[in-house]
């Protein structure tokens, strides 16, 4: 029993140990260490369009490889980091960024739940106030007499 547990722990450790391995192939790496560091930083900001929530630096998908090569080509051409990101976004859209830029569309997307929650809270408060104000009408003398008659029985 202990042996199985030890083997399970070792297997899990081996899997977790290899989890942060990068998918960058040796042939993709740039000879200049500074450019390679910039390429890695940019690759970690770009989403793999196949894997969705994984950066192209970690993905082994073919499209991610193509994007990594594109980033390195743009850096070799002398583009700044922002120019590389702008170029990739112009080709693949805002979705390619793992951390989207702030824009009116994004503000509306992230702000809508807060606006709906606030509107729902205001609605509940107004309904509650309306119920407190609506008190039952006073009994007329005839109704009070009838009620007394019923209670005496």
C-alpha positions in Angstrom: 0.0 0.0 0.0 2.8 2.4 0.9 4.7 1.4 -2.2 1.7 2.3 -4.4 1.3 5.7 -2.6 5.1 6.4 -3.1 4.8 5.5 -6.8 1.8 7.8 -7.2 3.6 10.7 -5.4 6.6 10.2 -7.6 4.5 10.1 -10.8 2.7 13.3 -9.8 6.0 15.0 -9.0 7.4 14.0 -12.4 4.3 15.4 -14.1 4.4 18.7 -12.1 8.1 19.0 -12.5 7.7 19.0 -16.3 4.6 21.3 -16.3 6.5 24.6 -16.9 8.5 23.3 -19.8 8.4 25.6 -22.8 7.4 24.5 -26.2 10.0 26.6 -27.9 12.1 24.4 -30.1 15.9 24.8 -30.1 15.9 25.9 -33.8 13.5 28.7 -33.0 15.7 30.4 -30.4 17.5 33.6 -31.4 21.3 33.8 -31.2 21.1 37.1 -29.3 20.1 36.4 -25.7 18.5 39.9 -25.3 16.3 39.4 -28.3 15.4 35.9 -27.2 14.4 37.2 -23.8 12.2 39.8 -25.4 10.7 37.1 -27.7 9.9 35.0 -24.7 8.3 37.9 -22.8 6.2 38.7 -25.9 5.3 35.1 -26.4 4.0 34.8 -22.9 1.6 37.7 -23.6 0.1 36.1 -26.7 -2.7 33.5 -26.6 -2.5 30.3 -28.6 -5.5 30.4 -30.9 -5.7 26.6 -30.8 -5.3 26.1 -27.0 -7.2 29.2 -26.1 -6.0 29.9 -22.5 -2.3 29.0 -23.0 0.4 31.3 -24.2 2.2 30.6 -27.4 5.4 30.2 -25.4 3.9 27.1 -23.7 1.9 25.7 -26.5 3.2 23.0 -28.9 0.4 23.7 -31.5 1.6 24.4 -35.0 -0.1 27.8 -35.1 1.6 28.8 -31.8 5.0 27.8 -33.4 4.2 30.0 -36.4 3.4 32.9 -34.1 6.6 32.4 -32.1 8.6 32.5 -35.4 6.6 35.6 -36.5 7.4 37.4 -33.2 11.1 36.5 -33.6 11.2 37.7 -37.3 9.6 41.0 -36.3 12.2 41.4 -33.5 15.0 40.6 -35.9 13.6 43.3 -38.3 14.1 45.9 -35.5 10.5 46.3 -34.3 9.9 47.4 -30.7 7.8 45.2 -28.4 4.8 47.4 -28.8 5.1 47.3 -32.6 5.3 43.5 -32.6 2.2 43.3 -30.4 0.4 45.8 -32.6 1.3 43.8 -35.7 0.1 40.5 -34.3 -3.2 42.1 -33.1 -3.7 43.7 -36.5 -3.5 40.2 -38.1 -5.3 38.1 -35.4 -7.5 40.5 -33.5 -7.6 41.6 -29.9 -8.4 38.0 -28.8 -4.8 37.0 -29.3 -3.7 39.0 -26.3 -3.9 37.1 -23.0 -4.4 40.5 -21.2 -6.7 42.5 -23.4 -6.1 46.2 -23.8 -8.6 48.6 -22.2 -11.2 49.8 -24.7 -14.8 50.9 -24.6 -15.9 47.4 -25.7 -13.9 45.8 -22.9 -15.3 48.3 -20.3 -18.8 47.5 -21.5 -18.1 43.8 -21.3 -16.6 43.9 -17.8 -19.0 46.7 -16.5 -22.3 45.1 -17.5 -22.5 42.6 -14.6 -21.7 45.4 -12.1 -24.4 47.6 -13.7 -26.9 44.8 -13.7 -26.1 44.0 -10.0 -26.4 47.7 -9.0 -29.7 48.0 -11.0 -31.1 44.9 -9.3 -30.2 46.2 -5.9 -31.9 49.5 -6.6 -35.0 47.6 -7.8 -35.1 45.5 -4.7 -34.8 48.6 -2.4 -37.6 50.4 -4.3 -39.9 47.4 -4.1 -39.1 47.1 -0.3 -39.9 50.8 0.3 -43.1 50.5 -1.7 -44.3 47.6 0.4 -43.6 49.5 3.7 -45.6 52.5 2.5 -48.6 50.4 1.4 -50.3 49.8 4.8 -53.7 48.3 5.1 -56.6 50.8 5.4 -58.2 51.4 8.8 -61.4 49.5 9.5 -64.6 51.3 9.3 -66.9 51.4 12.3 -69.2 48.8 10.7 -66.3 46.5 9.9 -64.9 46.9 13.5 -68.4 46.0 14.9 -68.6 42.9 12.6 -65.1 41.8 13.7 -66.0 42.2 17.4 -69.1 40.1 16.7 -67.0 37.3 15.1 -64.5 37.4 17.9 -67.2 37.0 20.7 -68.5 33.8 19.2 
